[in-house]
């Protein structure tokens, strides 16, 4: 029922799941850039997901994405995970 994962908890989970492998396997020169990219990506995903649920776009791409994602919640929970693109639904 939650639309946006609590940011503090999300970043704590991020630190455990992502930071340790990045620190262990990536060159030190790139670690902060990779971790920063993950944090920015997660934050953007959460913001777009919230927007998709609470906005009422009249037309265009975001309208089609809202319809697509709402079908995920109310019609077929195995499709329509994407909130900004259908790309990952095709990949997985």
Secondary structure, DSSP 8 states (H G I E B T S, - for coil): --SS--HHHHHHHHIIIIIHHHHHHS-HHHHHHHHHHHHHHHHHHHHHHHHHHH----SSHHHHHHHHHHHHHHT-TTS---SS-SHHHHH-
